[in-house]
């Protein structure tokens, strides 16, 4: 474990804080004058750059522990003085969970339980906000969808209008779904059984600056990077599957609101996504990316992957009401902003800079 000291006591602890969402959240909290302790194993390619960016921007506010959530001693030490915790660290890929279910379990469920128990044993347990996933609702195979152009749409008009609500029965599919779903339930139960003030955010597809997209996670950034590099994009399924995408700035606002309102929202789970207004199919995103990069894309289609949902759109009305969230950023605007960040991070002109004057 490597500890970088220099913080005042009782920082906000962000596990997975050098990751995409974590770095954006740490930046926002530090900008408002809060000390942040980033806890990250730095295993994902590119996250070292996120941590260096954070330290350069907030040298007096950001400190870091380089350790894994499976290291119970390091995790308990990091949590011992935290004023609040946002638990983002996770094994994030369904494919990885299928290849190594035991490791997936140890990180996602074991690490979460270790953290919860460390907080429970404190005389003053701090708030914990947990990053859960829409995968807790399974593949939604009982619902009926129809294809409308390049996108699936539900037959149920209420589902089409509002999306999947928190009253949807839980249905864990794949080891990833089981480990994240189990952690989700432990987080909620520690509020009920032990009085730890916890809140769960079941996220849909989050995208935005500082995302290092791969084929297994962060698909919007992955598609953009492949398109900019003139590389082939592989789509699993027919590309008509729909997700409600949410810009990371809106996700950060939700986490900050959950921390600020923990007394009102403790013990509750919320669906967090772009909602019906930001529901978009993979094919529609690919068409928008083609317009941004200005050249045809090389796209190949492969078989569906295990547990993939043909349609998932969050009913985020409860989160909007309880957390006071603003309307989300329109996805086309956010996609262009992400494209500009990727271009700038690679030393290339943005779409606006490349356009003829």
Number of C-alpha atoms within 10 A of each C-alpha: 12 10 15 13 11 13 17 12 10 18 22 25 26 29 29 25 31 33 30 23 23 26 24 22 24 28 22 16 18 19 13 8 11 19 25 29 27 29 29 26 21 20 13 11 11 16 22 16 14 21 23 13 16 22 16 11 14 18 14 16 22 26 23 24 21 18 23 21 25 19 13 17 14 19 21 18 11 25 27 17 17 21 18 22 24 25 23 24 24 24 18 19 17 22 17 15 20 14 11 12 17 12 15 26 22 17 22 26 25 19 22 27 19 19 23 24 15 19 25 18 13 13 7 10 23 22 25 28 24 24 21 28 21 24 26 23 21 19 20 18 12 6 12 12 16 10 12 10 10 16 22 21 23 19 13 12 10 10 18 16 14 16 24 22 17 18 6 10 11 13 14 19 19 18 21 29 26 22 26 28 26 20 24 24 15 18 27 21 16 19 20 15 9 13 14 25 26 31 30 27 23 24 22 22 22 23 26 26 22 24 26 22 21 16 17 12 17 19 19 25 23 18 25 26 20 19 23 20 10 14 13 13 19 15 20 16 16 16 21 21 22 22 25 25 31 25 24 24 19 21 23 20 16 20 20 18 17 27 22 13 16 20 13 13 20 22 19 18 22 24 26 31 30 29 26 21 16 21 24 25 22 22 19 18 18 20 13 16 23 16 13 19 19 13 12 13 20 12 15 11 12 11 9 14 12 12 17 19 19 23 25 30 29 28 24 23 18 16 20 17 10 14 22 14 17 11 11 20 18 15 20 14 11 20 24 20 17 21 24 20 19 23 17 12 12 10 9 14 15 18 17 11 10 10 9 6 5
